[in-house]
């Protein structure tokens, strides 16, 4: 894996700030931002300077550790937790759909609560945010192995949005099998949907794949049908921002349409993500909050001048929900879940809650 595929979110050398690669500047510029204040951290997440459900969680964990350092050492355990909860709730409000954000913040808060009265409470928080990052790397590798077992050398893969290393760590989720396969001498041809309205597929996925030496063709979102009809696609791999207990999956807007097309053409459609993205407390996709973004992202973003009149109404949901009946499998670090998802996802969580570690398969691919 190339160096550019890692360390796009990390602590500064002195541990007092969070360094992120500004994904809004890609692919034309490589710029890093230093986040020191809660406002900077909130804005970075909300504006998608840092993005991708697992990556947001990693960043949020680092953020909370840095913000914990701003609380005076003399603060009592109660004062410490009160201030930290306030900061966590503020960060969580930046993007409501991605469950990893709240998951990582809650995990950091649990650690803080357990050590709030200790003199080494900051040390405990530092260890926890590092652990969250390292665990994501291991989970992505396992997901990549399981995903690779579903495809063959030479296959055409269609993906939507960006679920590569930039959205996670190292291998990524939906793109992980492709990078892992490339390491093993396998070749794939990837069709990358541009992904409206923020063009993550164009700006990020095609960038990552091209830089990683993987054959990629960028297509507009409304071209997915024709490449499927032409027989150029053998599988669809997408990431996810939240998966409900019944297998309904929220991902970047347009994913549901890809799944419907895949069903029509008889192409398997897979959702890849770590168990931290699965929300067992959320019964169905109807319970997933859908983030609505600034209408101007449709009207004028990326254009030299507006492409619609100012008075034209714009509807700009960031995500849609793919019905579980359209999903061929949900690939987690614990393995490949199949329908009925209410049973297979619960079985995964039973293993996880029992403390049974996931085991990365020895070698994927056909």
C-alpha positions in Angstrom: 0.0 0.0 0.0 1.3 3.5 -0.9 2.1 5.9 1.9 -0.6 8.3 0.8 -3.2 5.7 1.8 -2.4 5.9 5.5 -2.1 8.5 8.3 -4.6 10.9 6.8 -6.0 11.4 10.3 -3.6 11.4 13.3 -2.4 13.2 16.4 0.2 15.9 16.1 3.7 15.0 17.3 3.0 16.6 20.7 -0.5 15.1 20.9 -2.2 18.5 21.4 -3.9 18.7 18.0 -5.5 16.5 15.3 -4.0 16.5 11.8 -6.2 15.7 8.9 -5.9 15.5 5.2 -8.4 18.0 3.8 -10.5 15.8 1.5 -12.3 18.7 0.0 -9.1 19.8 -1.7 -8.5 16.4 -3.5 -7.6 15.5 -6.1 -6.0 18.7 -7.2 -4.3 19.7 -4.0 -2.9 17.8 -1.0 -3.4 20.0 2.1 -3.4 19.1 5.8 -5.3 20.9 8.5 -4.4 21.2 12.2 -7.5 21.0 14.4 -7.1 22.5 17.9 -10.6 23.8 18.8 -14.0 22.2 19.1 -15.3 24.6 16.4 -12.5 23.6 14.0 -13.3 19.9 14.7 -17.0 20.3 14.2 -16.5 22.3 11.0 -14.1 19.7 9.6 -16.6 16.9 10.1 -19.7 18.9 8.9 -17.9 20.3 5.8 -16.5 16.8 4.9 -12.9 17.9 5.2 -12.8 14.6 7.1 -15.4 12.0 6.0 -16.2 8.4 5.7 -18.1 6.8 8.6 -15.1 4.9 10.2 -12.7 7.8 9.5 -15.1 10.2 11.2 -15.2 7.9 14.3 -11.4 7.8 14.4 -11.1 11.6 14.0 -13.8 12.1 16.7 -11.9 9.9 19.2 -8.7 11.9 18.6 -10.8 15.1 18.8 -12.2 14.3 22.2 -8.8 13.3 23.6 -7.4 16.7 22.5 -10.4 18.6 24.0 -10.0 16.7 27.2 -6.6 18.2 27.6 -8.2 21.7 27.7 -10.1 20.8 30.9 -8.0 21.9 33.9 -6.2 19.2 35.9 -7.9 20.6 39.0 -11.3 19.7 37.7 -13.2 17.2 39.8 -14.4 13.9 38.2 -17.9 15.3 37.9 -16.7 18.6 36.3 -14.4 16.7 34.0 -17.2 14.4 32.7 -19.7 17.3 32.5 -17.4 19.3 30.2 -16.4 16.2 28.2 -20.0 15.2 27.6 -20.8 18.7 26.4 -18.0 18.6 23.9 -18.9 15.1 22.7 -22.6 16.1 22.2 -21.4 19.1 20.2 -19.2 17.0 17.9 -22.0 14.4 17.5 -24.4 17.0 16.2 -22.1 17.7 13.2 -23.4 14.7 11.2 -26.4 12.7 12.5 -26.5 9.7 10.0 -23.1 8.1 10.5 -23.3 5.9 13.6 -19.5 5.6 13.9 -19.3 9.2 15.1 -21.5 8.7 18.2 -20.1 5.2 18.7 -16.5 6.4 19.0 -17.5 9.4 21.2 -19.4 7.1 23.5 -16.5 4.7 23.7 -14.2 7.6 24.7 -16.7 8.8 27.2 -17.0 5.3 28.8 -13.2 5.3 29.2 -13.3 8.8 30.6 -16.0 7.8 33.1 -13.9 4.8 34.3 -10.8 7.0 34.9 -12.4 10.4 35.6 -11.1 10.4 39.2 -7.6 9.1 38.3 -4.5 11.2 37.8 -3.9 9.3 34.6 -7.3 10.0 32.9 -5.6 11.6 29.9 -3.3 8.7 29.5 -6.3 6.3 29.4 -8.1 8.5 26.8 -4.9 8.6 24.7 -4.6 4.8 24.8 -8.3 4.4 23.8 -8.2 6.7 20.8 -5.1 4.9 19.5 -6.8 1.6 20.0 -9.9 2.7 18.0 -7.6 3.6 15.1 -5.6 0.3 15.3 -8.8 -1.7 15.5 -10.1 -0.1 12.4 -7.0 -1.0 10.5 -7.4 -4.7 11.5 -11.2 -4.6 10.8 -10.6 -3.2 7.3 -8.0 -5.9 6.5 -10.5 -8.6 7.6 -13.3 -7.1 5.6 -11.0 -6.9 2.6 -10.2 -10.7 2.9 -13.9 -11.7 3.1 -14.8 -9.3 0.2 -12.0 -10.7 -2.0 -13.4 -14.2 -1.6 -16.5 -13.0 -3.5 -14.9 -11.9 -6.7 -12.5 -13.3 -9.3 -9.5 -12.0 -11.2 -10.6 -9.8 -14.1 -14.0 -9.0 -12.7 -15.7 -5.6 -13.3 -16.8 -3.9 -10.0 -19.1 -0.9 -9.7 -18.8 1.2 -6.6 -20.7 4.3 -5.4 -19.3 7.2 -3.2 -16.0 6.5 -1.5 -15.2 3.7 0.9 -11.5 3.4 0.4 -8.6 4.1 2.7 -9.5 7.8 2.9 -12.9 6.9 4.4 -11.4 4.5 6.9 -7.8 3.5 7.4 -5.4 1.6 5.2 -7.4 -0.8 2.9 -10.8 0.7 3.3 -14.1 -1.3 3.3 -15.7 -1.4 -0.2 -12.4 -0.8 -1.9 -10.4 -3.0 0.4 -10.8 -6.2 -1.6 -9.6 -4.4 -4.7 -6.4 -3.1 -3.0 -5.7 -6.4 -1.4 -6.3 -8.3 -4.6 -4.0 -5.9 -6.4 -1.2 -6.8 -3.9 -1.7 -10.4 -4.8 -1.4 -9.9 -8.6 -5.2 -9.8 -9.3 -6.6 -7.3 -11.7 -10.0 -5.7 -11.7 -11.8 -3.0 -13.7 -13.7 -0.6 -11.5 -16.5 1.7 -12.6 -16.6 4.5 -10.1 -19.9 6.5 -10.0 -19.1 10.2 -9.7 -21.6 10.3 -6.7 -23.6 13.5 -6.6 -23.8 16.0 -5.1 -20.3 16.2 -3.6 -18.5 14.0 -6.2 -16.7 11.7 -3.8 -16.5 9.0 -6.5 -14.9 11.4 -8.9 -12.7 13.3 -6.5 -11.7 10.5 -4.1 -12.5 7.0 -5.3 -11.0 7.4 -8.8 -8.1 9.2 -7.2 -7.4 6.4 -4.8 -7.8 3.6 -7.3 -5.7 5.4 -10.0 -2.9 6.2 -7.5 -3.1 2.5 -6.3 -2.6 1.2 -9.9 -6.1 -0.2 -10.2 -7.9 0.1 -13.6 -10.7 2.6 -13.0 -13.3 4.3 -15.2 -15.2 7.3 -13.9 -18.9 7.4 -14.9 -21.8 9.7 -14.1 -24.3 8.4 -11.7 -26.9 8.0 -14.4 -24.6 5.7 -16.5 -24.6 2.8 -14.1 -27.5 1.1 -15.9 -25.7 1.0 -19.3 -22.4 -0.5 -18.0 -24.5 -3.2 -16.2 -26.5 -3.9 -19.3 -23.3 -4.2 -21.3 -22.1 -7.0 -19.0 -19.2 -5.1 -17.7 -20.1 -5.4 -14.0 -19.9 -8.7 -12.1 -20.5 -7.2 -8.6 -21.3 -4.0 -6.8 -19.3 -3.1 -3.7 -20.5 -0.1 -1.5 -19.7 1.1 2.0 -22.3 2.2 4.6 -22.8 4.9 7.2 -25.4 3.0 9.2 -26.9 -0.5 9.0 -30.2 -1.2 10.7 -30.9 -4.5 12.6 -32.9 -5.8 9.6 -30.1 -5.1 7.1 -31.4 -1.9 5.6 -28.3 0.2 4.9 -27.8 4.0 4.6 -25.1 5.1 2.3 -24.4 8.2 0.1 -27.4 9.3 -1.9 -27.9 7.2 -5.1 -26.8 3.9 -3.5 -30.4 2.6 -3.4 -30.8 3.3 -7.2 -27.6 1.3 -7.9 -29.0 -1.6 -5.8 -32.3 -1.6 -7.8 -30.4 -1.6 -11.1 -28.2 -4.5 -9.9 -31.3 -6.5 -8.9 -32.7 -6.0 -12.4 -29.6 -7.1 -14.1 -28.9 -10.0 -11.8 -25.7 -8.6 -10.3 -24.8 -9.2 -6.7 -24.8 -6.1 -4.5 -22.7 -6.1 -1.4 -22.4 -3.7 1.5 -19.1 -3.6 3.3 -18.5 -2.1 6.7 -17.3 -2.8 10.3 -19.6 -3.8 13.0 -19.3 -0.3 14.5 -21.4 0.8 11.6 -24.2 -1.6 12.5 -26.9 -0.1 14.8 -28.7 -3.1 16.3 -30.9 -0.6 18.3 -32.2 0.8 15.0 -34.9 -1.7 13.8 -35.2 -0.7 10.2 -34.0 1.9 7.7 -37.1 4.0 8.5 -35.5 4.8 11.9 -32.2 6.1 10.4 -32.0 9.9 10.4 -31.2 11.3 7.0 -29.0 14.4 6.9 -30.2 17.3 4.7 -27.4 19.4 3.3 -27.2 22.9 1.9 -29.2 23.2 -1.4 -26.4 25.3 -2.9 -24.3 22.2 -3.1 -26.6 21.2 -6.0 -27.1 24.6 -7.4 -23.6 26.0 -7.5 -20.9 23.9 -5.9 -18.1 22.9 -8.3 -19.4 25.3 -11.0 -17.9 28.5 -12.2 -21.3 30.0 -12.0 -24.7 28.7 -10.7 -26.3 26.0 -12.8 -29.8 26.8 -11.6 -31.7 30.0 -10.9 -31.6 31.2 -7.2 -35.4 30.8 -6.8 -35.3 27.1 -7.9 -36.0 24.8 -5.0 -33.4 22.1 -4.3 -33.7 18.9 -2.3 -30.3 17.7 -1.0 -30.4 14.6 1.2 -26.9 13.3 1.9 -28.0 9.6 2.1 -30.6 7.2 1.1 -31.5 3.8 2.5 -31.1 0.6 0.5 -33.7 -2.0 1.4 -32.3 -5.2 2.8 -34.1 -7.3 0.1 -31.7 -5.8 -2.5 -28.5 -6.6 -0.6 -26.8 -9.9 -1.4 -24.5 -9.8 1.6 -23.2 -7.5 4.4 -19.5 -8.0 4.8 -18.1 -7.3 8.3 -14.8 -8.1 10.0 -16.6 -11.2 11.4 -17.5 -12.6 8.0 -20.3 -12.4 5.4 -23.8 -11.9 6.7 -26.7 -13.2 4.6 -30.4 -12.8 4.8 -32.3 -13.0 7.1 -30.2 -10.2 8.5 -32.1 -10.0 11.7 -30.5 -13.3 12.5 -27.1 -13.1 10.9 -26.3 -9.6 12.2 -27.5 -10.6 15.7 -25.2 -13.6 15.6 -22.3 -11.3 14.8 -23.1 -9.1 17.7 -23.6 -12.0 20.0 -20.0 -13.1 19.2 -18.7 -9.5 19.5 -20.5 -8.9 22.9 -19.2 -12.2 24.2 -15.6 -10.9 23.6 -14.9 -13.4 20.8 -12.3 -11.8 18.5 -12.8 -11.8 14.8 -10.5 -13.9 12.8 -9.1 -12.6 9.5 -9.3 -15.4 6.9 -6.0 -16.6 5.7 -6.4 -15.7 2.1 -9.3 -14.5 0.0 -9.9 -14.6 -3.7 -11.1 -17.3 -6.1 
